[in-house]
Amino acid sequence: MSTEAGTVVVIEDDPHIADLVDLYLRRDGFRVLLARDGEEGLALVKREDPWIVILDVGLPGQRDGFDVCREIRARSKLPVLFLTARDDEVDRVLGLELGADDYLGKPFSPRELVARVRAILRRTRDVAPPQEMVAIGDLEVDLRRREARQAGVVIGLTTREFDLLAFLANNIGLALSRQQLLDGVWGSDWYGDERTVDVHVAQLRKKLGSTLPLATVWGVGYRFG
């Protein structure tokens, strides 16, 4: 899956929950569109061609989340993640039988929500094969041999430092948030301080110096290349 995050339509009538989901998804690089009911949500889905829909079951109006999911599934295979306060097994089973890709109950962890969204997208979107070699100036990142070379000389990196460098090199030119880097290098189930990324970036800069084409994108994270 490309790390250039796409559009997410969130259909949720509780403004506090909608704002929380919006905040965490945007922080992870997604474009987020909010809808308060099923009609508005279906209109956004039709117009905006999102990558995934986050859908509350208990929506106001004539169409609840199950009805909206039926309409989405009748038109396409667009991934759907149900978000609901209901904890009834029958409801969960019904949602999955209607074609939902996952089901998350309230209250929920926003980070878990983002991790589940990314897991669904990894399963449902095309995965581009990684490159074997990335070269910029005197720096070579050999992904097959797991080596970083500076003017032909191998630079000693720890496993995590190389994993971070390789992830950046595979996403050359993209501004990546610290959370995206954590998910891509440490794994979406890793919990810790985002400053861990800054510490490892500082080590890469110390070892590779001006050869490292890594820019800080203020308010976002880092961009390689």
C-alpha positions in Angstrom: 0.0 0.0 0.0 1.2 3.5 -0.8 2.0 5.4 2.3 0.4 8.5 0.7 -2.7 8.2 2.8 -6.0 8.5 1.0 -9.5 9.8 1.8 -11.6 8.4 4.7 -15.3 9.1 5.0 -16.4 9.1 8.7 -20.2 8.7 9.2 -20.8 9.5 12.9 -23.5 11.7 14.5 -21.7 12.3 17.8 -19.5 15.4 17.2 -17.1 14.6 20.0 -16.3 11.1 18.6 -16.2 12.4 15.0 -13.7 15.1 16.0 -11.5 12.6 17.8 -11.5 10.2 14.9 -10.8 13.2 12.5 -7.9 14.3 14.7 -6.1 11.0 14.8 -6.7 10.1 11.2 -5.5 13.5 10.0 -2.4 13.3 12.2 -1.7 10.0 10.5 -1.8 11.7 7.1 -5.4 10.8 5.9 -7.8 13.2 4.3 -11.0 13.0 6.4 -14.5 13.9 5.4 -17.2 13.9 8.1 -21.0 13.1 7.7 -23.6 13.3 10.4 -26.1 10.9 8.9 -26.5 8.1 6.3 -27.7 10.3 3.4 -24.8 12.8 3.8 -22.4 9.9 4.1 -23.6 8.1 1.0 -23.3 11.3 -1.0 -19.7 11.7 0.1 -18.9 8.1 -0.7 -20.4 8.6 -4.2 -18.6 11.9 -4.9 -15.2 11.5 -3.2 -14.1 7.9 -4.0 -12.7 7.2 -0.5 -10.3 4.4 0.4 -12.4 3.3 3.4 -15.6 4.3 5.4 -15.8 4.4 9.2 -19.5 3.9 9.9 -21.5 4.3 13.1 -24.3 1.8 13.5 -26.7 4.1 15.5 -27.2 6.9 13.0 -30.1 9.3 13.1 -32.8 9.4 10.4 -34.3 6.7 8.3 -31.1 4.8 7.6 -29.0 3.3 10.3 -25.4 2.1 9.8 -26.6 -1.4 8.6 -28.7 0.2 5.9 -25.8 2.4 4.8 -23.5 -0.6 4.7 -26.0 -2.5 2.5 -26.1 0.3 0.0 -22.3 0.6 -0.1 -21.8 -3.1 -0.5 -24.4 -3.2 -3.3 -22.3 -0.7 -5.3 -18.7 -1.6 -4.5 -16.2 -3.5 -2.4 -15.2 -0.3 -0.5 -13.9 -1.3 2.9 -16.2 -0.5 5.9 -15.2 -0.3 9.6 -18.2 -0.3 11.9 -17.9 1.9 15.0 -20.6 1.4 17.6 -21.7 1.5 21.2 -23.6 -1.7 20.8 -22.0 -4.8 22.3 -24.5 -7.4 21.2 -22.9 -10.4 19.4 -25.9 -10.5 17.0 -25.2 -7.0 15.9 -21.5 -7.8 15.4 -22.3 -10.8 13.3 -24.9 -9.0 11.3 -22.5 -6.2 10.5 -19.8 -8.6 9.3 -22.4 -10.6 7.3 -23.4 -7.4 5.6 -19.8 -7.1 4.4 -18.1 -4.9 7.0 -14.4 -5.5 7.2 -14.0 -4.9 10.9 -16.1 -3.9 14.0 -14.8 -1.6 16.8 -16.9 -1.0 20.0 -17.1 2.3 21.9 -15.3 3.4 23.9 -12.2 2.8 21.8 -8.6 3.7 21.6 -8.0 6.2 18.7 -4.6 4.6 18.0 -6.2 1.2 17.8 -8.7 2.7 15.3 -5.9 4.0 13.1 -4.1 0.7 13.3 -7.2 -1.2 12.2 -7.8 1.2 9.4 -4.2 0.7 8.1 -4.5 -3.1 8.6 -7.7 -3.1 6.4 -6.0 -1.0 3.8 -3.0 -3.3 3.7 -5.4 -6.2 3.0 -7.6 -4.4 0.4 -5.3 -2.1 -1.6 -2.5 -3.1 -4.0 0.9 -3.5 -2.4 3.8 -2.1 -4.4 6.9 -4.2 -4.4 9.8 -2.7 -2.4 12.9 -1.5 -4.3 16.2 -3.4 -3.8 18.5 -0.3 -4.0 18.0 3.4 -3.4 20.9 5.7 -4.3 21.1 9.4 -3.7 24.4 11.1 -4.2 27.1 9.2 -2.3 24.5 7.3 -0.2 23.3 3.8 -1.2 20.6 2.0 0.7 20.9 -1.7 -0.2 17.6 -3.2 0.9 18.5 -6.7 -0.2 21.8 -6.9 1.7 20.5 -4.6 4.5 23.5 -2.3 4.1 23.9 1.5 4.0 27.0 2.6 2.1 28.6 6.0 2.0 30.9 6.5 -1.0 31.1 2.7 -1.2 32.0 2.3 2.5 29.5 0.3 4.7 28.2 2.4 7.6 27.5 0.5 10.8 23.8 0.8 11.7 21.7 -0.9 14.3 18.8 -3.1 13.1 16.2 -0.4 14.0 18.3 2.4 12.5 18.5 0.5 9.2 14.8 -0.4 9.3 14.0 3.3 9.7 16.4 4.3 6.8 14.9 1.6 4.6 11.3 2.7 5.3 12.2 6.3 4.5 14.0 5.2 1.3 11.0 3.2 0.1 8.9 6.3 0.5 11.2 8.8 -1.1 9.8 12.3 -1.5 6.8 11.7 0.9 6.3 13.8 4.1 5.8 11.1 6.7 4.4 11.7 10.2 6.1 10.3 13.3 3.1 8.0 13.7 3.4 6.7 10.2 7.1 6.0 10.8 6.2 4.2 14.1 3.6 2.1 12.3 5.9 1.3 9.4 9.1 0.5 11.3 8.1 -0.4 14.9 4.7 -1.9 13.9 1.1 -0.7 14.4 0.8 -2.6 17.7 3.9 -0.8 19.2 3.0 1.6 22.0 5.5 4.3 23.1 6.6 7.9 22.8 6.7 9.4 19.3 10.1 11.0 20.3 11.6 7.5 19.7 11.5 8.4 16.0 13.5 11.6 16.7 16.1 9.8 18.7 16.7 7.3 15.8 16.7 10.1 13.2 19.4 11.9 15.3 21.5 8.7 15.2 21.2 8.4 11.5 22.2 12.0 11.0 25.2 11.6 13.3 26.4 8.5 11.4 25.6 9.6 7.9 26.1 13.4 8.2 25.4 15.6 5.3 25.1 12.6 3.0 21.7 11.8 4.5 19.1 13.6 2.4 16.5 13.8 5.3 14.6 17.0 5.9 12.5 17.8 8.9 8.9 18.8 7.9 7.8 21.0 10.8 4.5 20.1 12.2 4.5 16.8 10.4 7.6 14.6 10.6 10.3 13.8 8.0 10.9 13.6 4.3 13.6 11.6 2.6 15.1 12.7 -0.7 
